[in-house]
Amino acid sequence: MIALVDEHPHLGVEPVLRELNIASSTYYRWRQAEKEPRARRRQDAELTEKIRQVHADSDGIYGSPRVRAVLKREGVHVNRKRVERLTAPGQPDRDQPSPEQGLHSPGPGRRSGP
């Protein structure tokens, strides 16, 4: 919907929204969200950096349960599932490690499990 308005500025925002039966407040909220990330996204970005640091400090050994335990000891209370989501291979905001080797997989020369 935003792309439609952007592609055809001559039509005007209000007539397009009326035709699509979308409230103008919804449109402007979406536009604002594009410019300014939500608090949750900012928190996720900060938390992802902390998770990467804990993971790096463990030489790539710690998975999400241990990472969460370390964060908890440091006073960062976070749900296990959120840690898993932020460390999942293919996470769009991550730049390392590669999707082929997520934080859950063992490092080079290491085996998973006991």
N, C-alpha and C positions, 0 to 999 in steps of 0.2 A: 504494500500500500504506500509506504514512504517512497519507494522507487517510482511508483506511478506518478506521484505528485512531483517528484524531482525531474522525471523525464518530460513532463508536460506542464511547465510552470504557467503557461498561457491560460490553462483551464482554471487556475485558482484552487486554493486548498479547500475552502468551504463547499463549493459545488461538488467536488470529487468526493469529499467525505459524506455529503448528503446522499449522493448516488450510491455509495457503498454502504450506507446505513451505519456509519462509524461516528461516534461522538468526537467532536473536535478536541475535547480534553484528552481522549485516548491518543490521538495523533500527536499532540504537543508533548504528552508524557513520553511517548516513544522517541520523539526528537530529542528531548532533554536527556534521556537515557543514553543516546548515542554520544552526546557530548561529555557527559559526566557519569563515570561508572558508579554503580550503586555501592553502598557501604560494604555489602557482602563480597563483591568482587575485589574491592580494595583489601579487605581482610584476607580473602583467599590468596591474593598476591603476596601479602606480607607473610602469611602462614606458610605458603609454598617455599619461600626463601628460608624460613626457619627449618622446615622439613629437610630441604636440600642440605643445609648446614649440618644437621644432626646425622643425616645419612652419610655425608662426606666424612664427618668426624669418626664414624664407625667403619671407615674404609669400605663402604658399600655393603656392609653385612646386615645392618638392621633393616627389618621390614616394618610394615605399618604398626604392628602391636608394640614393638620396642621403641619406635620413633615416638609413638603416642605417649609411652611411659616416660621417656626422657622429657618430652614437652611438658607433661604433667608435673614432673619434678621441678621444672623451671618456672612453674606457675602459669603455664599456658594450658587451659582446659579446653580440650577439643574432642569431639566424638571420633571413634575409631573409623566410622564410615567416611567421615569428611577427610581424614588423613588418607584413606584408601582412594577416595575420589581424586584428591589432589596429586597422588603419586601414581595413578593408573597410567599404563602405557597408552600413548596416543592422546594424552591430555593436551588440548589445543594451546594453552598458555605456557607450556613447558618448552624449554630449549635444550635441556639435558637432564638426565641421560637420554639416549636415543629411544625411540619407541620400541626397538627390538630388545633393549635391555632396560626394562622399567625398574623402579626401586625394589620391586618384589622379587626380581630374579637375582641369582647369585652372581657375584663378580667373576672376572676372568680367573680361571684356575681354581674356582671354588665349586663345591657341590651343594645342592640344596638338600636340606634335611640332615638328620643325624647320621 
